[in-house]
């Protein structure tokens, strides 16, 4: 059975609530019931039933005459909708018992039970039912792996998916064809069937070949980390500039993945990895997509030039600028709203902000008795291993960071991975073509941490400022430190 598996996408019927429409008959010279490998193959292909005929080895003659063998006993196996068991195997039966079985009635009854089970597990309409797969290799830090696995779950939830199950595997290195091992891939396929998942999400980027191979084995759409991030961006983009940059990032990512990609060419109709301004473009010829990318690139260049003119105008007016940077969901928009009474959308979501928002902020001038006006700009959040397609597409936005007089690096101190998030942001800043100005490190959400973490952070970052943007703690000190920061950046004092 394992050697004659039909690719899942080529089965007559396939789905969490359906059996495939194929019944399999196998023969055995032993009197044993179907083994684990045969039952697993039945489950993976969602066969209607498997009948095992146990033959007697005595009495058989060569073709042409003599006695023939006989069927000693028969076993009937089929899938069942049970939370702890995937299949049922009958006790030894006579052949007559099997031939009298109404298989159509059996299949219809099972599918009705599968439908009831799926309805009982129903999630919100329009939400993907997601199985998350994480791979830990020997070269990766287990603590960082735990944090990134938690992060991909947050990303899926931010994209509108409901996580039904998370599975992990540790390997020396990713499998070149399927990322995870063959046995683990079977486990993923079986788990997806049992829980009724319709999407598999990996915690890392996948090659087009890997996606294609995994989809063939699992029979479901497979997306990687970058696709989830792109989907979030597609949902969050509100302005014309934001939508423009998202479409460019999507097309740049999908272009090398068009040829031979398994389910990707039939991904219209909604779901994580399918949304966005450029989704229908993915069904066109590669040349048309390249032309579209060139056109979008020109528009991004125009946007870049427009924002450069605005920055020059601000510089002529001698208004210092400070860019808010930090890991996604660090609280940048909340801080901007609190300081400037802006009404920027702020939520406990990853990538809640895509488009830069600039507001005036009046702060005391610590070197005189006067007040000083600065421009404070909220920017898109950073993330570990920011996809290159996003970095390129959002360069017009990221230039707000590189062209600012100074940076305010906001950190979510309540996050378990706050230290690695600081390192991730600093790595991205160091890779920018233009060296950013001086940076003020501000640790946010101090109201949500215990004293031990607070003391640890103060010891590691003694020059940092500790605030709570939500509870307005430490904001007066922040205004004074901003004044000093801007004076140092502009005056060189």
Long-range contacts (C-beta under 8 A, 24 or more apart in sequence): 1-26, 1-37, 1-38, 1-41, 1-42, 1-50, 2-37, 2-38, 2-41, 5-41, 5-44, 5-45, 6-45, 7-216, 8-44, 8-45, 8-189, 8-216, 8-217, 8-218, 8-219, 9-215, 9-216, 9-219, 9-262, 9-263, 11-45, 11-46, 11-219, 14-46, 14-219, 16-114, 16-118, 16-193, 16-196, 16-197, 16-198, 17-111, 17-114, 17-115, 17-118, 17-196, 18-46, 18-111, 18-114, 19-46, 19-47, 19-48, 19-79, 19-107, 19-110, 19-111, 20-45, 20-46, 20-47, 20-48, 21-48, 22-47, 22-48, 23-47, 23-48, 23-49, 23-50, 23-51, 23-103, 24-49, 24-50, 24-51, 25-50, 25-51, 25-52, 25-53, 26-50, 26-51, 26-52, 26-53, 27-52, 27-53, 27-54, 27-55, 28-52, 28-53, 28-54, 28-55, 29-54, 29-55, 29-57, 30-54, 31-72, 31-73, 31-92, 33-75, 33-77, 33-89, 33-92, 34-75, 34-77, 34-89, 38-77, 39-77, 39-86, 39-87, 39-89, 40-186, 40-190, 42-77, 42-78, 42-79, 42-87, 43-79, 43-86, 43-87, 43-190, 43-193, 44-186, 44-189, 44-190, 44-193, 46-79, 46-193, 47-78, 47-79, 48-78, 48-103, 48-106, 48-107, 49-76, 49-77, 49-78, 49-103, 49-106, 49-107, 50-76, 50-77, 50-78, 51-75, 51-76, 51-77, 51-98, 52-77, 53-95, 54-92, 71-95, 74-98, 76-101, 78-106, 78-110, 79-110, 80-110, 80-113, 81-110, 81-113, 81-114, 81-116, 81-117, 83-194, 86-190, 86-193, 86-194, 117-196, 118-196, 121-164, 121-195, 121-196, 123-162, 124-162, 126-160, 126-270, 127-160, 127-161, 127-162, 128-156, 128-159, 128-160, 128-161, 128-162, 128-198, 128-199, 128-271, 128-272, 129-161, 129-162, 129-164, 129-195, 129-196, 129-197, 129-198, 129-199, 130-156, 130-161, 130-162, 130-163, 130-164, 130-197, 130-199, 130-200, 130-201, 130-272, 131-163, 131-164, 131-165, 131-166, 131-167, 131-188, 131-191, 131-192, 131-195, 131-197, 131-199, 131-200, 131-201, 132-156, 132-163, 132-165, 132-166, 132-167, 132-200, 132-201, 132-202, 132-203, 133-166, 133-167, 133-168, 133-169, 133-179, 133-180, 133-188, 133-200, 133-201, 133-202, 133-203, 134-166, 134-167, 134-168, 134-169, 134-202, 134-203, 135-168, 135-169, 135-170, 135-171, 135-174, 135-179, 135-180, 135-202, 135-203, 135-204, 136-168, 136-169, 136-170, 136-171, 137-170, 137-171, 137-172, 137-173, 137-174, 138-171, 138-172, 138-173, 139-173, 144-417, 144-420, 147-416, 147-417, 147-420, 148-203, 148-384, 149-203, 150-416, 151-350, 151-383, 151-384, 151-417, 152-201, 152-203, 152-225, 152-228, 154-329, 154-350, 155-225, 155-228, 155-229, 155-232, 155-350, 156-201, 156-228, 156-272, 158-232, 158-349, 158-350, 158-351, 159-228, 159-231, 159-232, 159-235, 159-272, 160-235, 160-272, 161-199, 161-201, 161-272, 164-195, 164-196, 164-197, 165-191, 165-195, 165-197, 167-191, 174-204, 176-210, 177-209, 177-210, 177-213, 178-210, 178-213, 178-214, 178-217, 179-204, 179-206, 179-210, 179-214, 185-214, 185-217, 185-218, 186-217, 188-218, 189-217, 189-218, 189-219, 192-218, 192-220, 198-271, 199-223, 199-271, 199-272, 199-273, 201-225, 201-228, 201-272, 205-385, 205-387, 208-256, 208-257, 208-259, 208-260, 208-261, 211-257, 211-261, 211-262, 211-264, 212-260, 212-261, 212-262, 215-262, 215-263, 216-262, 220-263, 221-263, 221-267, 221-271, 221-273, 222-262, 222-263, 223-272, 223-273, 225-385, 226-253, 226-387, 226-389, 226-390, 227-253, 227-272, 227-273, 228-272, 228-273, 229-351, 229-383, 229-387, 229-390, 230-273, 230-276, 230-387, 230-389, 230-390, 231-272, 231-273, 231-274, 231-275, 231-276, 232-350, 232-351, 233-276, 233-351, 233-354, 233-390, 234-275, 234-276, 234-277, 235-275, 236-351, 236-352, 236-353, 236-354, 237-277, 237-354, 237-355, 238-354, 238-355, 239-355, 241-303, 241-355, 241-396, 241-397, 242-354, 242-355, 243-277, 244-296, 244-299, 244-300, 244-303, 245-300, 245-303, 245-393, 245-394, 245-396, 245-397, 246-276, 246-277, 246-278, 246-354, 246-393, 247-276, 247-277, 247-278, 247-281, 247-296, 248-293, 248-296, 248-297, 248-300, 248-393, 249-387, 249-389, 249-390, 249-392, 249-393, 249-394, 250-276, 250-277, 250-278, 250-279, 250-389, 251-278, 251-281, 251-282, 251-289, 251-292, 251-293, 251-296, 252-293, 252-389, 252-392, 252-393, 253-387, 253-389, 254-278, 254-282, 254-289, 255-286, 255-289, 255-290, 255-293, 258-282, 258-286, 258-289, 259-286, 300-393, 300-395, 300-396, 303-396, 304-395, 304-396, 304-399, 307-396, 307-399, 307-400, 308-399, 308-403, 311-400, 311-403, 314-375, 319-373, 319-374, 319-375, 320-372, 320-374, 320-375, 320-405, 320-406, 320-486, 320-489, 320-490, 321-358, 321-374, 321-375, 321-376, 321-377, 321-403, 321-404, 321-405, 321-406, 322-374, 322-375, 322-376, 322-377, 322-404, 322-405, 322-406, 322-407, 322-408, 322-482, 322-485, 322-486, 323-377, 323-379, 323-400, 323-401, 323-404, 323-406, 323-407, 323-408, 323-436, 324-376, 324-377, 324-378, 324-379, 324-407, 324-408, 324-410, 325-379, 325-382, 325-401, 325-407, 325-408, 325-409, 325-410, 325-425, 325-429, 326-381, 326-382, 326-409, 326-410, 326-411, 326-412, 326-421, 326-425, 327-381, 327-382, 327-383, 327-411, 327-412, 327-415, 327-421, 327-422, 327-424, 327-425, 328-380, 328-381, 328-382, 328-383, 329-381, 329-412, 330-381, 330-410, 330-411, 330-412, 330-421, 330-444, 331-410, 331-412, 331-444, 331-445, 331-469, 331-470, 332-378, 332-379, 332-381, 332-410, 333-357, 333-378, 334-469, 334-470, 335-410, 335-444, 335-467, 335-469, 336-376, 336-378, 338-469, 338-470, 338-472, 338-475, 339-376, 339-475, 339-478, 339-479, 340-376, 344-378, 350-381, 350-383, 351-380, 351-381, 351-383, 353-378, 353-379, 353-380, 353-381, 354-380, 354-397, 355-380, 355-397, 356-380, 356-397, 356-400, 358-400, 361-482, 363-479, 363-480, 363-482, 363-483, 363-486, 364-479, 364-480, 364-483, 365-483, 365-487, 366-480, 366-483, 366-484, 366-487, 367-483, 367-487, 367-493, 372-483, 372-486, 374-482, 374-486, 376-408, 377-404, 382-424, 382-425, 382-428, 383-424, 384-420, 384-421, 384-424, 386-428, 398-432, 399-434, 401-429, 401-432, 401-436, 402-432, 402-433, 402-434, 402-435, 402-436, 403-434, 404-436, 404-437, 405-437, 405-486, 405-489, 405-490, 406-437, 406-438, 406-439, 406-440, 406-485, 406-486, 406-488, 406-489, 407-436, 407-437, 407-438, 407-439, 407-440, 408-439, 408-440, 408-442, 408-482, 408-485, 409-439, 409-440, 409-441, 409-442, 410-442, 410-444, 411-441, 411-442, 411-443, 411-444, 412-444, 412-445, 413-443, 413-444, 413-445, 413-446, 413-448, 413-449, 413-453, 413-454, 413-457, 413-466, 414-445, 414-448, 414-449, 418-443, 418-457, 419-460, 437-489, 438-485, 438-488, 438-489, 440-465, 440-481, 440-482, 440-485, 441-465, 442-466, 442-467, 442-478, 443-467, 444-468, 444-469, 445-469, 445-470, 446-473, 446-474, 447-471, 447-473
